C-alpha cells in the first residue's frame, strides 16, 4: 500500500490536501479522500508531500503523519486480520474517526 498527499488545485489561493491510497492487494484499486485540511499552495513541498518547514507547519505536518499512520494500520487490519477488501474498510474507518 502506498499513500500520497497532493494538493487538489495547486493554482488556487487556498486549496485542499487530498490523500490518494493505492493498494497492491486484490485488484490494485486506488482511493482518493479529502483530508479536510486546506493550505496556501506556496507553502506546499510537493517532494515531501508536506508543508514547507516553518513555525506554523508543524501541527499540519503532524496531522498528515497521523493520517498516513492510521491509513497504514487500517489497511493492515483489513488485509491481514479481517481478510476484507481494504478500501471500503479504510474509508469507513476514516469517516468514523473524523
One Martini backbone bead per residue (centre of mass of N, CA, C, O) as a GRO file, in nm:
protein
   98
    1UNK     BB    1   0.097   0.036   0.021
    2UNK     BB    2   0.014   0.370  -0.083
    3UNK     BB    3   0.065   0.714   0.030
    4UNK     BB    4  -0.061   1.036  -0.086
    5UNK     BB    5  -0.008   1.387  -0.103
    6UNK     BB    6  -0.223   1.643  -0.241
    7UNK     BB    7  -0.324   1.899  -0.437
    8UNK     BB    8  -0.617   1.984  -0.574
    9UNK     BB    9  -0.542   2.319  -0.639
   10UNK     BB   10  -0.240   2.475  -0.699
   11UNK     BB   11  -0.376   2.758  -0.826
   12UNK     BB   12  -0.487   2.835  -0.573
   13UNK     BB   13  -0.487   3.012  -0.284
   14UNK     BB   14  -0.666   2.777  -0.160
   15UNK     BB   15  -0.617   2.428  -0.070
   16UNK     BB   16  -0.660   2.095  -0.074
   17UNK     BB   17  -0.582   1.800   0.087
   18UNK     BB   18  -0.506   1.488  -0.067
   19UNK     BB   19  -0.568   1.141  -0.045
   20UNK     BB   20  -0.379   0.871  -0.192
   21UNK     BB   21  -0.455   0.524  -0.242
   22UNK     BB   22  -0.259   0.227  -0.293
   23UNK     BB   23  -0.308  -0.121  -0.386
   24UNK     BB   24  -0.188  -0.464  -0.417
   25UNK     BB   25  -0.450  -0.564  -0.333
   26UNK     BB   26  -0.603  -0.739  -0.549
   27UNK     BB   27  -0.718  -0.493  -0.797
   28UNK     BB   28  -0.558  -0.229  -0.770
   29UNK     BB   29  -0.659   0.015  -0.624
   30UNK     BB   30  -0.803   0.343  -0.563
   31UNK     BB   31  -0.803   0.622  -0.321
   32UNK     BB   32  -0.986   0.931  -0.265
   33UNK     BB   33  -0.926   1.174   0.004
   34UNK     BB   34  -1.018   1.411   0.204
   35UNK     BB   35  -0.872   1.586   0.489
   36UNK     BB   36  -0.973   1.894   0.569
   37UNK     BB   37  -0.721   2.044   0.451
   38UNK     BB   38  -0.603   2.382   0.413
   39UNK     BB   39  -0.377   2.562   0.184
   40UNK     BB   40  -0.104   2.722   0.076
   41UNK     BB   41   0.071   2.638  -0.207
   42UNK     BB   42   0.343   2.794  -0.135
   43UNK     BB   43   0.384   2.586   0.128
   44UNK     BB   44   0.430   2.344  -0.060
   45UNK     BB   45   0.596   2.019  -0.065
   46UNK     BB   46   0.591   1.785  -0.311
   47UNK     BB   47   0.825   1.591  -0.230
   48UNK     BB   48   0.719   1.557   0.082
   49UNK     BB   49   0.409   1.601   0.127
   50UNK     BB   50   0.440   1.889   0.271
   51UNK     BB   51   0.502   2.139   0.449
   52UNK     BB   52   0.697   2.374   0.487
   53UNK     BB   53   0.937   2.463   0.702
   54UNK     BB   54   0.786   2.602   0.996
   55UNK     BB   55   0.617   2.719   1.267
   56UNK     BB   56   0.318   2.643   1.122
   57UNK     BB   57   0.359   2.334   1.004
   58UNK     BB   58   0.366   2.114   1.227
   59UNK     BB   59   0.065   2.045   1.285
   60UNK     BB   60  -0.003   1.955   0.995
   61UNK     BB   61   0.219   1.744   0.956
   62UNK     BB   62   0.127   1.571   1.197
   63UNK     BB   63  -0.153   1.510   1.084
   64UNK     BB   64  -0.053   1.364   0.828
   65UNK     BB   65   0.099   1.143   0.980
   66UNK     BB   66  -0.152   1.027   1.125
   67UNK     BB   67  -0.306   0.952   0.871
   68UNK     BB   68  -0.096   0.760   0.747
   69UNK     BB   69  -0.087   0.563   0.989
   70UNK     BB   70  -0.387   0.488   0.991
   71UNK     BB   71  -0.403   0.372   0.706
   72UNK     BB   72  -0.197   0.147   0.748
   73UNK     BB   73  -0.354   0.008   0.976
   74UNK     BB   74  -0.621  -0.040   0.823
   75UNK     BB   75  -0.500  -0.210   0.599
   76UNK     BB   76  -0.380  -0.438   0.772
   77UNK     BB   77  -0.645  -0.520   0.905
   78UNK     BB   78  -0.801  -0.594   0.649
   79UNK     BB   79  -0.596  -0.802   0.527
   80UNK     BB   80  -0.491  -0.979   0.783
   81UNK     BB   81  -0.748  -1.005   0.979
   82UNK     BB   82  -1.028  -0.973   0.800
   83UNK     BB   83  -1.016  -1.036   0.491
   84UNK     BB   84  -1.061  -0.758   0.329
   85UNK     BB   85  -1.127  -0.503   0.157
   86UNK     BB   86  -0.960  -0.208   0.219
   87UNK     BB   87  -1.120   0.052   0.119
   88UNK     BB   88  -1.389   0.039   0.267
   89UNK     BB   89  -1.256   0.026   0.547
   90UNK     BB   90  -1.090   0.285   0.540
   91UNK     BB   91  -1.320   0.481   0.485
   92UNK     BB   92  -1.488   0.414   0.734
   93UNK     BB   93  -1.269   0.481   0.949
   94UNK     BB   94  -1.221   0.778   0.866
   95UNK     BB   95  -1.514   0.874   0.907
   96UNK     BB   96  -1.533   0.793   1.211
   97UNK     BB   97  -1.269   0.966   1.306
   98UNK     BB   98  -1.267   1.250   1.130
   0.00000   0.00000   0.00000
